[in-house]
Amino acid sequence: MIRKYTICVSGPGDRCSAEDYRLAEALGGEIASAGFVLVSGGRKAGVMDGASKGAKKAGGLVVGILPGEGDEEASEWLDIAVKTGMGSGRNNILVLTADVVIAIGMGAGTVSEIALAIKAGKPVILLNPDKSMPSFFQNLDGDVHVVDSVPDAIKLSGQLLK
């Protein structure tokens, strides 16, 4: 059996813009269509929910690493809900579960996840980032890439996983 690769989609929950949600849903669909497993923070909010919805509608496997101990925050689009009871500490589990981390938008949790991914040596893709983001994260000497579109994010993910 060949192992499936996991792609984490990271981004704001409660402060997610309509554009970030749209990108996340499209990205989730493309992740599933490319045969990857989607991993996210699993909540029914923002980028996490959008990516989960897109992946599920495209027939993909959707895993959520939840901060709490119950299902009340879980997105309805999850196949597997991992309840950690760790709050923000679950961010480390989330990025360690991923083979590639793709970030859309920005929030404190997103910054945390990107930094943890860099520290763990995981490749990070910033999708359509704010102009100040790339240089900040690239100065941390991580494997950080910038793309402007969902197809470019999927193509680059495949290249990084070879």
N, C-alpha and C positions, 0 to 999 in steps of 0.2 A: 504494500500500500504506500502511495506517495503522500507525504505530509502536505497539508494545505498551508499556505502562508496567510498570516494575519496582518491586516492593516488597521491601525488605530486612527480614527477620525476624532480630532480634538477641536474644541471651540467653545465659545460662550454658551451658557444655558439660558438663564433668565434675561440676559442683556443681548441676546442674539438679534441681529438685524434681519429684515426680510430677505435681503440679498445673501447673507450668510446661510440662512435656512435653505434658500433655493439651491445654492452651490452644494450644501451638504446633502440634500436629497439627491441631486444629480450625481454627486460623487459616490454616494452609497450604492446607487443603481449600477454605476460603472464598476465599482469594486466587486459586486456580486456577479456581474456579467463576465468579468475577467477571471472568475473562479477563485477569488480571494475570500477569506472570512473577514467580516467586519467586526471590529471590537471598538466599543466606545464606553463613555461613562455611564451609559444605560438609562439616564433619566428621561422623563417625558418633558424635556425642555430643550429648546434651541437646537444647536448643531447636532447634539447627540441624538435627538429625536428625528431630525431631518435625515441624517445619514442612515439611521436604523430603518426608517420608513422606505427610503429609496432602495436599500439593499433587500429588504423583505419583499417589496413589490416586484423586484427583479429575480426573486427565487433564491436569494442567497441565505447563508447562515449568519445570524446576527447574535453577537455576544455582548452583554452589558456588564461592566464591573461597577456595581452600585456602592455608594458610600454608606448606606444604611443596612439594617438587618431585615427589612421587610420589603414587600412588593409595592408599597404605596407610591413610591417615586418612579417606579419602573415604566419605561416606554412600552406601549402595547405592541410594538413591533419586534420585541426581543424573542429569540428562540431560547436562549440560555441567559438567565439572570444570576450573576454571582454576587451574593449579598455578603459584603465584607464587614460591616459594622465598624469601619475604620475612618469614616468621614473623608477628609482630603487625603489621608494616608493611602487611600486606595489608588491615588494617581500613580504611585510607584508600581503597583501591581498591574495597572492598566498599560503603562509603557513597556514593562518587562514582558507582558504577554504579546506585544506587537513585534512584527518583523520590520515594519516601517510605520512611522507616525506622520500623518498629514494634518496640519493645522489650518483651520479656516477661522478668520476673525481673531479677536483677542480679548482675554479676560485674565484675572489673576490665576484661575485654575489652569488656563491654557498655557500661560507663561511657566507655571510649575511643571506641567507635563512636558513641555518642550525642553526645559532645563534638565529634567530627570532623564529624558530620552538621550540628550547629548551626553550626560554623565555616564549613561549605560552603554554608550557607543552605538546607539540606534540611529539609522538615517532618518532625517526629518525633512519633510517637504512643506514649505509655506505656500499655500494656494491663495493667490491674489492678495498678498499682504499689504498692510499700510507701509508707506515708504521708510519709516524708521525701524521697522522690525528686522529686516534681513541683516543689516550691519551689526545690530546688537547681538543677535544669536550667532552669526558667523564669527564674531570676535571671541566667542567662547571656544573656538577651535573644534567645533563639532562638524558632523557630516550634514550640513544644512544646505538645502537647495530651494530655489524659488521658481515657481511656475505661475502662469497666468490663466490656465484653463484646466478643466476637469480631465479632458483627454491627455493633456501633457502630464498631469499628476499620475494617471494610470500608467502611461508609457514609462515614465521615469521610475515608478515603483517596480515595474517588471525588470527594468535594467538594473536597479539596485539589488534585486533579489537573485541575480544570476551568480 
